[in-house]
Amino acid sequence: MLQTLAWGSLFFLGLFALCTWGLRRARPEWTVYDCLMISTRLVSSAQAVLATGSGIVIIIYCRDVVTDRHWLAREYIWFLVPYMVYDTYAMYLCEWYRTREQNRRDSRTIFRSYLSKNRLMITHHVAILLVLVPIAQLRGERGDFFVGCIFTAELSTPFVSLGKILIQLKQQHTLLYKVNGILTLTTFFCCRILLFPFMYCSYGQQVKLNLLQVPFRIPFLCNVANAFLIAPQIYWFSLLCKKAAGLFDAPPAEKDG
């Protein structure tokens, strides 16, 4: 565990520092804030690729969705913990540089702005660290398949990050941005919304139940946990849909404004 935590800390902090240094060298005209924001999104994409890859490996390996084990289901969670801590700090660092460039140096103003802009993401990180990580580690010898499924929810993150980078570079009216938006919606819907019916269906096939019977045959807390996980996904998906509708429906003059 400690070794995995150490490797995770070195990997994410090192990648963040390397990306920031590389962008500063390649684009000296960019502000520190611009470089930090793009770096955080690149690191988030790297984490998402690792998580999705780990999840796919676990899903393929675990033929029995209840009892089969794979070491990645436990180890990658510890690798993920430093990322959550790093990302929380990186968001604050970005906000600090943004407000400093606007000549606002009051630490209380910066911290309030940080909490206001990132409260959903901070809540998400805290919930993972304080609730999901302990549950995942104390669940006993069962359920690695479902942990792998949760890992694959990160598949949409690189597309979300690319969209934000394109907006930052003022490329939101390009064909690439629109294609990326479609991929973002598709991957988000498949891996963050349809993921939960897929898990229920996989368990139903294992124990010879149809999809509608599964919620009544599994522990109540499992249903509560799944509801807790899917609720913010539905909310975020609705925001993505509204943004996509505005992009494709707005007239050119309105988009340019």
C-alpha positions as CSV (number, residue, x, y, z in Angstrom):
1,M,0.0,0.0,0.0
2,L,2.7,2.6,1.0
3,Q,4.7,1.8,-2.0
4,T,1.7,2.3,-4.3
5,L,0.9,5.6,-2.6
6,A,4.5,6.7,-3.0
7,W,4.6,5.8,-6.7
8,G,1.2,7.5,-7.3
9,S,2.5,10.7,-5.6
10,L,5.7,10.7,-7.7
11,F,3.9,10.0,-10.9
12,F,1.2,12.6,-10.8
13,L,3.3,15.4,-9.2
14,G,6.2,14.6,-11.6
15,L,3.9,14.6,-14.7
16,F,2.3,17.9,-13.6
17,A,5.7,19.5,-13.1
18,L,7.0,18.1,-16.4
19,C,3.9,19.3,-18.4
20,T,4.1,22.7,-16.9
21,W,7.8,23.1,-17.6
22,G,7.4,21.8,-21.2
23,L,4.5,24.2,-21.9
24,R,6.5,27.2,-20.4
25,R,9.4,26.3,-22.7
26,A,7.3,25.7,-25.8
27,R,4.9,28.6,-25.3
28,P,6.7,31.4,-23.4
29,E,3.9,33.9,-24.4
30,W,1.4,31.9,-22.3
31,T,0.8,33.0,-18.7
32,V,1.6,30.7,-15.8
33,Y,-2.1,30.2,-15.3
34,D,-2.6,29.0,-18.9
35,C,0.2,26.5,-18.5
36,L,-1.0,25.2,-15.2
37,M,-4.6,24.8,-16.4
38,I,-3.5,22.8,-19.5
39,S,-1.1,20.7,-17.3
40,T,-3.9,19.8,-14.9
41,R,-6.1,18.6,-17.8
42,L,-3.3,16.6,-19.3
43,V,-2.6,14.9,-16.0
44,S,-6.3,14.2,-15.5
45,S,-6.4,12.6,-19.0
46,A,-3.4,10.5,-18.1
47,Q,-5.1,9.3,-14.9
48,A,-8.3,8.5,-16.9
49,V,-6.4,6.4,-19.4
50,L,-4.7,4.4,-16.6
51,A,-8.0,3.9,-14.8
52,T,-9.9,2.9,-17.9
53,G,-7.2,0.5,-18.9
54,S,-7.1,-1.0,-15.4
55,G,-10.9,-1.4,-15.4
56,I,-11.0,-3.1,-18.8
57,V,-8.3,-5.6,-17.7
58,I,-10.3,-6.3,-14.5
59,I,-13.6,-6.8,-16.3
60,I,-12.1,-9.2,-18.9
61,Y,-10.3,-11.2,-16.2
62,C,-13.2,-11.6,-13.8
63,R,-15.4,-14.2,-15.4
64,D,-17.3,-14.6,-12.2
65,V,-18.5,-11.1,-11.4
66,V,-18.9,-11.9,-7.7
67,T,-15.9,-13.9,-6.6
68,D,-13.1,-13.5,-9.1
69,R,-10.2,-11.4,-8.0
70,H,-7.6,-9.2,-9.8
71,W,-4.8,-7.3,-8.0
72,L,-5.4,-4.1,-9.9
73,A,-8.8,-3.7,-8.3
74,R,-7.1,-3.1,-4.9
75,E,-3.8,-1.6,-5.9
76,Y,-5.1,1.0,-8.4
77,I,-7.3,2.5,-5.7
78,W,-4.2,3.3,-3.6
79,F,-2.6,4.7,-6.8
80,L,-5.6,6.9,-7.2
81,V,-5.5,8.4,-3.7
82,P,-2.5,10.7,-4.4
83,Y,-4.2,11.9,-7.6
84,M,-7.2,13.1,-5.7
85,V,-5.0,15.0,-3.2
86,Y,-2.8,16.4,-6.0
87,D,-5.8,17.4,-8.1
88,T,-7.4,19.3,-5.2
89,Y,-4.2,21.2,-4.7
90,A,-3.6,21.8,-8.4
91,M,-7.1,23.4,-8.7
92,Y,-6.2,25.8,-5.9
93,L,-2.8,26.6,-7.4
94,C,-4.5,27.4,-10.7
95,E,-7.0,29.7,-8.9
96,W,-4.1,31.4,-7.0
97,Y,-2.3,32.3,-10.2
98,R,-5.5,33.4,-11.9
99,T,-6.4,35.8,-9.1
100,R,-2.8,37.0,-8.8
101,E,-2.7,37.9,-12.5
102,Q,-5.8,40.0,-11.8
103,N,-3.9,41.8,-9.0
104,R,-6.0,40.3,-6.3
105,R,-3.7,38.9,-3.7
106,D,-6.0,38.5,-0.6
107,S,-5.7,34.9,0.4
108,R,-9.3,34.8,1.7
109,T,-10.6,36.1,-1.6
110,I,-8.6,33.4,-3.4
111,F,-9.8,30.6,-1.2
112,R,-13.5,31.7,-1.4
113,S,-13.2,31.9,-5.2
114,Y,-11.6,28.4,-5.3
115,L,-14.4,26.9,-3.2
116,S,-17.1,28.6,-5.3
117,K,-15.7,27.5,-8.7
118,N,-14.7,24.0,-7.7
119,R,-17.2,23.0,-5.0
120,L,-18.7,20.1,-7.0
121,M,-15.3,18.7,-7.9
122,I,-14.0,19.1,-4.3
123,T,-17.1,17.3,-2.9
124,H,-16.5,14.6,-5.5
125,H,-12.8,14.2,-4.4
126,V,-13.7,14.2,-0.7
127,A,-16.4,11.7,-1.1
128,I,-14.0,9.3,-3.0
129,L,-11.3,9.7,-0.4
130,L,-13.5,9.4,2.7
131,V,-16.3,7.1,1.6
132,L,-15.5,5.1,-1.6
133,V,-11.9,4.3,-0.8
134,P,-12.6,2.8,2.6
135,I,-15.6,0.9,1.2
136,A,-13.5,-0.5,-1.7
137,Q,-10.8,-1.6,0.7
138,L,-13.1,-3.1,3.4
139,R,-15.4,-5.0,1.0
140,G,-13.7,-8.3,1.6
141,E,-12.9,-10.8,-1.2
142,R,-15.7,-10.0,-3.5
143,G,-16.7,-7.5,-6.2
144,D,-13.5,-6.8,-8.1
145,F,-15.5,-6.9,-11.4
146,F,-17.7,-4.0,-10.2
147,V,-14.6,-2.0,-9.1
148,G,-13.3,-2.5,-12.6
149,C,-16.5,-1.2,-14.0
150,I,-16.3,2.0,-11.9
151,F,-12.7,2.5,-13.1
152,T,-14.0,2.6,-16.7
153,A,-16.2,5.6,-15.9
154,E,-13.1,7.7,-16.5
155,L,-13.2,7.0,-20.3
156,S,-14.9,10.3,-20.9
157,T,-12.4,12.4,-19.0
158,P,-9.8,12.9,-21.8
159,F,-12.6,14.2,-24.1
160,V,-13.9,16.5,-21.4
161,S,-10.3,17.8,-20.8
162,L,-9.7,18.3,-24.5
163,G,-12.9,20.3,-24.8
164,K,-11.7,22.6,-22.0
165,I,-8.3,23.0,-23.5
166,L,-9.8,24.0,-26.9
167,I,-12.0,26.6,-25.1
168,Q,-8.9,27.9,-23.3
169,L,-7.2,28.2,-26.7
170,K,-10.3,29.9,-28.2
171,Q,-10.9,27.0,-30.6
172,Q,-14.4,26.2,-29.6
173,H,-15.9,27.0,-33.0
174,T,-13.7,24.5,-34.8
175,L,-14.8,21.1,-36.3
176,L,-12.5,19.4,-33.8
177,Y,-14.3,21.0,-30.9
178,K,-17.7,19.8,-32.3
179,V,-16.5,16.2,-33.0
180,N,-14.9,16.1,-29.5
181,G,-18.2,17.3,-28.0
182,I,-20.0,14.4,-29.7
183,L,-17.4,11.9,-28.3
184,T,-17.7,13.5,-24.9
185,L,-21.5,13.0,-24.8
186,T,-21.2,9.4,-26.2
187,T,-18.5,8.2,-23.8
188,F,-20.0,10.0,-20.8
189,F,-23.4,8.4,-21.4
190,C,-22.1,4.9,-22.0
191,C,-19.5,4.8,-19.2
192,R,-21.2,6.9,-16.6
193,I,-24.9,6.4,-17.1
194,L,-25.3,3.0,-18.9
195,L,-22.5,1.6,-16.7
196,F,-25.0,1.0,-13.8
197,P,-27.6,-1.0,-15.8
198,F,-24.6,-2.9,-17.2
199,M,-23.4,-3.9,-13.7
200,Y,-26.9,-4.9,-12.7
201,C,-27.3,-6.9,-15.9
202,S,-23.9,-8.6,-15.4
203,Y,-24.9,-9.7,-11.9
204,G,-28.3,-10.9,-13.1
205,Q,-26.7,-13.1,-15.7
206,Q,-24.4,-14.5,-13.1
207,V,-27.2,-15.5,-10.7
208,K,-29.9,-16.2,-13.3
209,L,-32.1,-13.1,-12.6
210,N,-33.5,-10.6,-15.0
211,L,-32.5,-6.9,-14.8
212,L,-35.7,-5.9,-12.9
213,Q,-35.2,-8.5,-10.2
214,V,-31.6,-7.6,-9.4
215,P,-32.3,-4.4,-7.2
216,F,-34.5,-6.5,-4.9
217,R,-31.9,-9.4,-4.6
218,I,-28.8,-7.4,-3.7
219,P,-28.1,-5.6,-0.3
220,F,-29.9,-2.4,0.1
221,L,-26.7,-0.5,0.7
222,C,-25.5,-1.5,-2.8
223,N,-28.5,0.2,-4.3
224,V,-27.9,3.3,-2.1
225,A,-24.3,3.5,-3.1
226,N,-25.1,3.2,-6.8
227,A,-27.8,5.9,-6.5
228,F,-25.2,8.1,-4.7
229,L,-22.8,7.5,-7.6
230,I,-25.1,8.0,-10.5
231,A,-26.9,11.1,-9.3
232,P,-24.0,13.5,-10.0
233,Q,-23.4,11.8,-13.3
234,I,-26.9,12.5,-14.4
235,Y,-26.5,16.1,-13.3
236,W,-23.2,16.5,-15.2
237,F,-24.6,14.8,-18.3
238,S,-27.5,17.3,-18.3
239,L,-25.0,20.2,-18.2
240,L,-23.1,18.7,-21.1
241,C,-26.3,18.3,-23.1
242,K,-27.2,21.9,-22.5
243,K,-23.8,23.1,-23.6
244,A,-23.9,20.9,-26.7
245,A,-27.4,22.1,-27.6
246,G,-26.2,25.7,-27.3
247,L,-23.2,25.0,-29.5
248,F,-25.1,23.5,-32.3
249,D,-28.3,25.5,-32.1
250,A,-27.0,29.0,-31.6
251,P,-26.7,31.2,-34.7
252,P,-23.2,32.2,-35.8
253,A,-23.5,35.8,-34.6
254,E,-24.6,34.6,-31.1
255,K,-21.8,32.1,-30.9
256,D,-19.2,34.7,-31.7
257,G,-20.5,36.9,-29.0
